[in-house]
């Protein structure tokens, strides 16, 4: 047996019914090493190229500035006349569950809705526009709305919910919808 550092020797065999054929193939070590390295590099560069092309062409993966999107959707009107306040929901906030936490009623025959509209009209005409909210504090899914709702902590009673619960994650942008003074900031039990 001969030691040869310049070649790899492969033995290829196949057989027929009565004979066995063996073929010896010598391949240069240098050729085999360089070809395997070049194939690996071609594969790596093409994978990287296809990946970057996919990222730049896909708008769902492309980075977006959520705070810019949020601020562009807020509608702040000029504070002059009371009718300049827009209380309509932002387009992104339309994915809420209607009547969540309260009885199922239609909006047309709901006396609560009429009472809320009447109170809003009083607030618009008698309040200082600088202290009336003119925008949404956060764009997110509305979990519970203002008004009476079924008690979420058990029981079959109804309770008055004095605010609106808008879901969000830690670090999300929240803006002050009107002038005012912060009197409490922090964690409050299981409500956030």
C-alpha positions as CSV (number, residue, x, y, z in Angstrom):
1,X,0.0,0.0,0.0
2,X,1.3,3.4,-1.0
3,X,0.8,6.6,0.9
4,X,-0.1,9.5,-1.4
5,X,-0.8,12.9,0.1
6,X,-1.9,14.5,-3.2
7,X,-4.9,12.3,-4.1
8,X,-8.0,10.7,-2.7
9,X,-8.7,7.3,-4.1
10,X,-12.3,6.1,-4.4
11,X,-13.3,2.5,-5.2
12,X,-16.6,2.3,-7.1
13,X,-18.1,-1.2,-7.4
14,X,-21.0,-2.8,-9.0
15,X,-21.9,-6.3,-9.8
16,X,-23.7,-8.3,-12.5
17,X,-24.9,-11.9,-12.2
18,X,-21.6,-13.4,-12.5
19,X,-19.0,-10.7,-12.2
20,X,-18.0,-7.9,-9.8
21,X,-16.6,-4.7,-11.3
22,X,-14.4,-2.4,-9.3
23,X,-13.2,0.9,-10.6
24,X,-10.6,3.0,-8.9
25,X,-11.0,6.8,-9.2
26,X,-8.2,9.2,-8.1
27,X,-9.2,12.8,-7.3
28,X,-6.8,15.5,-6.4
29,X,-7.1,16.6,-2.8
30,X,-6.6,20.3,-3.8
31,X,-9.3,20.1,-6.4
32,X,-11.8,18.5,-4.0
33,X,-11.1,21.0,-1.2
34,X,-11.3,24.0,-3.4
35,X,-14.5,22.8,-5.1
36,X,-16.2,22.1,-1.8
37,X,-15.2,25.5,-0.4
38,X,-16.4,27.3,-3.5
39,X,-19.8,25.4,-3.4
40,X,-20.3,26.4,0.2
41,X,-19.5,30.1,-0.5
42,X,-21.9,30.1,-3.5
43,X,-24.6,28.6,-1.4
44,X,-24.0,31.0,1.5
45,X,-24.0,34.1,-0.8
46,X,-27.1,33.1,-2.6
47,X,-29.0,32.3,0.6
48,X,-28.0,35.7,2.0
49,X,-29.0,37.5,-1.2
50,X,-32.4,35.8,-1.4
51,X,-33.0,36.5,2.3
52,X,-32.2,40.2,2.0
53,X,-34.2,40.5,-1.2
54,X,-37.2,39.0,0.6
55,X,-36.9,41.3,3.6
56,X,-36.6,44.5,1.5
57,X,-39.5,43.5,-0.8
58,X,-41.9,42.4,1.9
59,X,-43.6,45.4,3.5
60,X,-45.0,43.3,6.4
61,X,-41.5,42.6,7.6
62,X,-40.1,46.1,6.8
63,X,-39.7,48.2,9.9
64,X,-42.3,50.8,10.7
65,X,-42.4,53.6,13.2
66,X,-45.4,52.8,15.3
67,X,-45.3,56.1,17.1
68,X,-45.4,58.1,13.8
69,X,-48.4,56.0,12.7
70,X,-50.1,56.5,16.0
71,X,-49.6,60.3,16.0
72,X,-50.7,60.6,12.4
73,X,-54.0,58.9,13.2
74,X,-54.9,61.1,16.1
75,X,-57.2,64.0,15.3
76,X,-56.5,67.1,17.2
77,X,-58.7,70.0,16.1
78,X,-58.2,73.6,16.8
79,X,-59.5,74.6,20.3
80,X,-61.9,77.3,19.6
81,X,-65.5,76.3,19.3
82,X,-66.9,73.4,21.2
83,X,-68.1,71.6,18.1
84,X,-64.5,71.2,16.9
85,X,-63.9,68.1,19.0
86,X,-64.0,64.8,17.2
87,X,-65.0,61.8,19.3
88,X,-65.0,59.3,16.6
89,X,-62.9,56.2,17.0
90,X,-59.6,55.9,15.1
91,X,-59.7,53.5,12.2
92,X,-57.4,51.1,14.0
93,X,-59.5,50.9,17.1
94,X,-62.6,49.4,15.3
95,X,-61.6,45.9,16.3
96,X,-63.4,45.8,19.6
97,X,-66.0,43.4,20.9
98,X,-69.3,45.1,21.1
99,X,-71.3,44.7,24.4
100,X,-68.4,43.0,26.1
101,X,-69.0,42.9,29.8
102,X,-72.6,44.2,29.5
103,X,-76.0,43.2,28.4
104,X,-76.7,42.8,24.7
105,X,-78.7,45.8,23.5
106,X,-79.1,47.5,20.1
107,X,-77.8,51.0,19.8
108,X,-81.1,52.4,18.3
109,X,-83.3,51.6,21.3
110,X,-80.6,52.0,24.0
111,X,-81.6,54.7,26.6
112,X,-78.0,54.6,28.0
113,X,-76.6,55.7,24.6
114,X,-79.0,58.6,24.4
115,X,-78.1,59.7,28.0
116,X,-74.4,59.5,27.1
117,X,-74.9,61.6,24.0
118,X,-76.8,64.2,26.0
119,X,-74.1,64.4,28.6
120,X,-71.4,64.8,25.9
121,X,-73.4,67.7,24.4
122,X,-73.5,69.4,27.9
123,X,-69.7,68.8,28.3
124,X,-69.0,70.3,24.9
125,X,-71.0,73.4,25.4
126,X,-70.0,74.2,29.0
127,X,-66.4,73.0,29.4
128,X,-63.2,74.7,28.6
129,X,-61.9,73.1,25.3
130,X,-58.4,72.9,26.7
131,X,-59.5,70.4,29.3
132,X,-61.8,68.3,27.1
133,X,-60.1,65.3,25.5
134,X,-59.8,65.8,21.8
135,X,-58.0,62.6,20.8
136,X,-57.5,59.0,21.9
137,X,-54.8,58.3,24.5
138,X,-53.8,55.0,22.9
139,X,-54.7,53.1,19.8
140,X,-55.5,49.5,20.7
141,X,-58.3,47.0,21.2
142,X,-61.0,48.3,23.4
143,X,-61.7,45.7,26.0
144,X,-64.4,47.4,28.1
145,X,-66.3,50.6,27.3
146,X,-67.7,53.3,29.5
147,X,-71.1,52.4,31.1
148,X,-72.8,49.5,32.8
149,X,-71.3,46.1,32.4
150,X,-71.5,42.7,33.9
151,X,-69.2,42.3,36.9
152,X,-65.9,40.8,35.4
153,X,-64.8,39.5,38.8
154,X,-67.7,37.0,39.1
155,X,-71.3,37.1,40.1
156,X,-74.3,38.0,38.1
157,X,-74.5,41.7,39.0
158,X,-74.0,44.7,36.9
159,X,-71.7,47.6,37.8
160,X,-70.9,51.0,36.4
161,X,-67.5,51.1,34.6
162,X,-66.3,54.8,34.7
163,X,-63.6,54.5,32.0
164,X,-62.5,52.7,28.9
165,X,-60.1,49.8,29.0
166,X,-57.7,49.9,26.0
167,X,-55.3,47.0,25.7
168,X,-51.6,47.6,25.1
169,X,-48.1,46.3,25.8
170,X,-45.4,47.6,28.1
171,X,-43.6,50.5,26.3
172,X,-46.5,51.4,24.0
173,X,-47.0,55.1,23.3
174,X,-49.7,56.8,25.3
175,X,-50.4,60.5,25.0
176,X,-52.4,62.9,27.2
177,X,-55.6,63.6,25.4
178,X,-56.2,66.9,27.2
179,X,-54.7,69.3,29.7
180,X,-54.7,68.2,33.3
181,X,-52.7,67.2,36.4
182,X,-51.5,63.7,37.0
183,X,-52.6,62.8,40.5
184,X,-51.5,59.1,40.5
185,X,-49.1,57.0,38.4
186,X,-48.3,53.4,39.2
187,X,-49.6,49.9,39.6
188,X,-53.1,49.5,41.0
189,X,-53.9,45.9,41.9
190,X,-55.0,43.7,39.0
191,X,-56.2,46.7,36.9
192,X,-52.8,47.8,35.7
